[in-house]
Amino acid sequence: MGSFPNRVVDGRSSTSNGGASVVDKGVDFAQYFCTYAFLYHQKEMLSDRVRMDSYFNAIFQNKHHFHEKTVLDVGTGSGILAIWSAQAGARKVYAVEATKMAEHARALVIANNLQDVVEVIEGSIEDVTLPEKVDVIISEWMGYFLLRESMFDSVICARDRWLKPTGVMYPSHARMWIAPIRSGLGDQKMSDYRSAMDEWYGFVDETKTYYGVDMSVLTKPFSEEQRKYYLQTSMWNNLHPHQVIGTAAVVKDIDCLTATVDDILEVRGSVSSSITLENTRLCGFGGWFDVHFRGSKDDPAQQQIELTTAPSINDSTHWGQQGFPFHPPVRVTEGDNLNISFSMNRSKENHRLMEIEFGCEITQCSGNMVPCFRNKFFIE
Amino acid sequence: MGSFPNRVVDGRSSTSNGGASVVDKGVDFAQYFCTYAFLYHQKEMLSDRVRMDSYFNAIFQNKHHFHEKTVLDVGTGSGILAIWSAQAGARKVYAVEATKMAEHARALVIANNLQDVVEVIEGSIEDVTLPEKVDVIISEWMGYFLLRESMFDSVICARDRWLKPTGVMYPSHARMWIAPIRSGLGDQKMSDYRSAMDEWYGFVDETKTYYGVDMSVLTKPFSEEQRKYYLQTSMWNNLHPHQVIGTAAVVKDIDCLTATVDDILEVRGSVSSSITLENTRLCGFGGWFDVHFRGSKDDPAQQQIELTTAPSINDSTHWGQQGFPFHPPVRVTEGDNLNISFSMNRSKENHRLMEIEFGCEITQCSGNMVPCFRNKFFIE
């Protein structure tokens, strides 16, 4: 055998949970939570200036939401948001963390002399019991393209169980965006796919010649596996704004105070975008998100803060953007209009991963309609 | 949040199973079996000429072991060993595979017109029931440094349940080898570790300056995490024979017909090696394995075949060798003698991964004794 985890050359992520249909806690740990038990990973997030500045400003420019209040931090990780909440004057902060990172968070709380305010609780938010309801729920729950990881489910659960009717959510709102892009990555992936298939055909020939076994029956499933890997898996991207060739559109708008799990189980909609660049290539779509800290209607923020992961020259984030390349690219030009149908569902094998379907119809400024194309993608 | 699986830049493998102390089937699938459900991975193994040739020759140069016999292939994967066994004249072959790869194996069997001989059974060998005992158990169960993956446990279970008293094991014997090596990889890893720590100190300063939180209490656990990752995790290597600077020694010898799980739960021993190169650097140890196809005492092979993963100029394998670098390297020269203590146990977090401890004492040909050093490594 010889599976490849300690061969760094192998970038493939395997996400099957062996067909288990319900969420097994151990499996969920093995596939998901374990990542957050690494300080290395925490450091990556704590070094994300866009992420840090927006939460920092949201808290310290809205101290009235924290002063003498009770706060719940869902998935506190290293404890940074809980510590800031305490520094902003919270009376009590419950910092819940499912992984062993809780021990480091506890040490950090003590080292910063906040042990009288911040209580770190190791456990899943779904399981823990708090002695009181809270005024604020703060959490950094966003995954790639907002919903990957499905962690917002846990925030909703926490909100429904522990937030006072007058309470506020940090962040209070979230949006998913898509926009048409140009990129060389899709071409690269296509050529990677083609070489993988060329290699396969050579492999089939050799196996027949040297070992007397005809492997050609596996060509179709192999090509499907490789298609999924190279052509149907979205890519982490750090897009330059110039790569966005049309207007961006919101495909999902979430009010964190009222959204239910049902509201986010599936994201579906039709949006339109007009090309803003002359004579260019539509290579696919980029997807990103932003979240906002506005407090609540009855208890608004004094300073509204936004955290955006949109393509930016200076302010890139560890989330980057998700790239969904098409094959082949389509020539478009300024004024062309795209009617985009979009649907996102959770992967059957792993509820924290997503499957996305894009449909696109191009109405050229000339009036011609370019036959629409459809593509399915996996966010892994 | 934003964990990194679809960021190919992140090569880190996370292996915690969330502290689950017993082996959870779902977790085991998520962490282990799933890898083998990829045809890409099967192709990697099927393209390993050393692996393929040795099994192919073992079977077809010892047809008397297969002709009109019943065979059990444990972990058949794509089904190649089962198909060869049938082509060598087996009356019946049971090909057991735990993953969905079983479906591809079934298709391959039919495409090669062996459906009357080869029966593919999807399930764990521990769970399946065969209608009869078998004459031969064949399996390619070897992981990095032989025992990683702990798959031999399943072969032992199959043998004790299904092999006739007169039966033979393919392979019949296995050995673990270690040898002193010189390599630049250790220096590289040490400098990677140092840069990671330099980065960390900058991170601690910035977090204090910009965000008012003192992270220095996490410096020790972070450095331990990074030490484990960079300095205590064995590395996949494709060693050139010239990198082996002393005599190789066997640390474990396994008779596949009689070995028990207790025999392989822990591997412990002391071996010696003498340096065979003049004035060189002892940078650590290389570990590899070989297996042999000798049949049994009462029913020996006509042609004994060996599969070795030792350093080689022409015959490298996908297993390569495991590298266990030391810091700092030690100057040694021809005639110096190494007394090496070695122990390998299964990781508490994941029974398919290994923890290794090396101790080494150098008696220089001059008679001087170099203070011994100890190092712990993880095979991940």
Contacts between the chains, C-beta under 8 A, distances in Angstrom:
chain1	res1	chain2	res2	distance
A	1	B	36	7.3
A	1	B	45	7.2
A	1	B	75	7.0
A	1	B	140	6.2
A	1	B	141	6.3
A	1	B	142	6.4
A	1	B	143	5.6
A	1	B	149	5.8
A	1	B	151	6.0
A	2	B	45	6.8
A	2	B	142	6.9
A	2	B	143	5.8
A	2	B	144	6.1
A	2	B	149	7.9
A	2	B	318	5.4
A	2	B	319	4.8
A	3	B	32	7.2
A	3	B	35	4.2
A	3	B	36	6.9
A	3	B	41	7.0
A	3	B	143	7.2
A	3	B	149	6.6
A	4	B	35	7.1
A	4	B	41	7.2
A	4	B	44	7.7
A	5	B	13	4.1
A	5	B	15	7.4
A	5	B	35	7.9
A	5	B	380	5.9
A	6	B	13	6.6
A	6	B	144	6.8
A	6	B	233	6.9
A	6	B	234	7.0
A	6	B	235	7.1
A	6	B	236	5.6
A	6	B	379	6.7
A	6	B	380	4.9
A	7	B	236	4.6
A	8	B	11	3.9
A	8	B	236	7.8
A	11	B	8	4.0
A	11	B	11	7.3
A	12	B	38	7.1
A	12	B	40	7.0
A	13	B	5	4.2
A	13	B	6	6.6
A	14	B	34	4.4
A	14	B	35	5.4
A	14	B	37	7.4
A	14	B	38	6.7
A	15	B	5	7.4
A	15	B	34	7.5
A	16	B	29	7.1
A	16	B	30	7.4
A	16	B	34	4.2
A	16	B	37	5.9
A	17	B	26	6.2
A	17	B	29	6.4
A	17	B	30	5.0
A	17	B	34	7.6
A	18	B	25	7.4
A	18	B	26	5.8
A	18	B	28	7.9
A	18	B	29	2.7
A	18	B	30	6.4
A	18	B	33	6.3
A	18	B	34	6.5
A	18	B	99	7.9
A	19	B	29	7.8
A	19	B	100	7.7
A	20	B	26	4.8
A	20	B	29	7.4
A	24	B	24	7.3
A	24	B	26	4.3
A	24	B	27	7.5
A	25	B	18	7.4
A	26	B	17	6.2
A	26	B	18	5.8
A	26	B	20	4.8
A	26	B	24	4.3
A	26	B	26	6.2
A	26	B	27	4.3
A	27	B	24	7.5
A	27	B	26	4.3
A	27	B	27	5.5
A	27	B	29	7.6
A	27	B	30	4.7
A	28	B	18	8.0
A	29	B	16	7.1
A	29	B	17	6.4
A	29	B	18	2.7
A	29	B	19	7.9
A	29	B	20	7.4
A	29	B	27	7.6
A	30	B	16	7.5
A	30	B	17	5.1
A	30	B	18	6.5
A	30	B	27	4.7
A	30	B	30	4.4
A	30	B	31	5.2
A	31	B	30	5.1
A	32	B	3	7.1
A	33	B	18	6.3
A	34	B	14	4.3
A	34	B	15	7.5
A	34	B	16	4.3
A	34	B	17	7.7
A	34	B	18	6.6
A	35	B	3	4.1
A	35	B	4	7.1
A	35	B	5	7.9
A	35	B	14	5.4
A	36	B	1	7.2
A	36	B	3	6.9
A	37	B	14	7.4
A	37	B	16	5.9
A	38	B	12	7.0
A	38	B	14	6.8
A	38	B	225	6.5
A	39	B	218	6.2
A	39	B	221	6.1
A	39	B	222	4.6
A	39	B	225	5.2
A	40	B	12	7.0
A	40	B	196	8.0
A	40	B	222	7.6
A	40	B	225	6.2
A	40	B	226	7.0
A	40	B	229	7.4
A	41	B	3	7.0
A	41	B	4	7.2
A	43	B	200	7.0
A	43	B	203	5.9
A	43	B	222	7.2
A	44	B	4	7.7
A	45	B	1	7.1
A	45	B	2	6.8
A	46	B	203	7.2
A	46	B	207	6.5
A	46	B	215	7.8
A	47	B	203	6.0
A	52	B	210	7.6
A	52	B	211	6.2
A	56	B	210	8.0
A	56	B	211	5.8
A	75	B	1	7.0
A	78	B	215	7.9
A	78	B	218	7.4
A	80	B	211	7.5
A	80	B	213	6.4
A	83	B	213	5.6
A	84	B	211	7.5
A	84	B	212	8.0
A	84	B	213	7.5
A	87	B	212	6.4
A	99	B	18	7.9
A	100	B	19	7.7
A	104	B	218	5.7
A	104	B	221	6.1
A	107	B	217	5.1
A	107	B	218	7.0
A	107	B	221	8.0
A	108	B	213	7.4
A	108	B	215	6.9
A	108	B	217	6.0
A	108	B	218	6.4
A	110	B	217	7.7
A	111	B	214	5.8
A	111	B	216	7.3
A	111	B	217	3.7
A	112	B	213	6.0
A	112	B	214	5.6
A	140	B	1	6.2
A	141	B	1	6.4
A	142	B	1	6.4
A	142	B	2	6.9
A	143	B	1	5.6
A	143	B	2	5.8
A	143	B	3	7.3
A	144	B	2	6.1
A	144	B	6	6.8
A	149	B	1	5.8
A	149	B	2	7.9
A	149	B	3	6.6
A	151	B	1	6.0
A	196	B	40	8.0
A	200	B	43	7.0
A	203	B	43	5.9
A	203	B	46	7.2
A	203	B	47	6.0
A	207	B	46	6.5
A	210	B	52	7.6
A	210	B	56	8.0
A	211	B	52	6.2
A	211	B	56	5.8
A	211	B	80	7.6
A	211	B	84	7.5
A	212	B	84	8.0
A	212	B	87	6.4
A	213	B	80	6.4
A	213	B	83	5.6
A	213	B	84	7.5
A	213	B	108	7.5
A	213	B	112	6.0
A	214	B	111	5.8
A	214	B	112	5.6
A	215	B	46	7.8
A	215	B	78	7.9
A	215	B	108	6.9
A	216	B	111	7.3
A	217	B	107	5.1
A	217	B	108	6.0
A	217	B	110	7.7
A	217	B	111	3.7
A	218	B	39	6.2
A	218	B	78	7.4
A	218	B	104	5.7
A	218	B	107	7.0
A	218	B	108	6.4
A	221	B	39	6.1
A	221	B	104	6.1
A	221	B	107	8.0
A	222	B	39	4.6
A	222	B	40	7.6
A	222	B	43	7.3
A	225	B	38	6.4
A	225	B	39	5.2
A	225	B	40	6.2
A	226	B	40	7.0
A	229	B	40	7.3
A	233	B	6	6.9
A	234	B	6	7.0
A	235	B	6	7.1
A	236	B	6	5.6
A	236	B	7	4.6
A	236	B	8	7.8
A	318	B	2	5.4
A	319	B	2	4.8
A	379	B	6	6.7
A	380	B	5	5.9
A	380	B	6	5.0
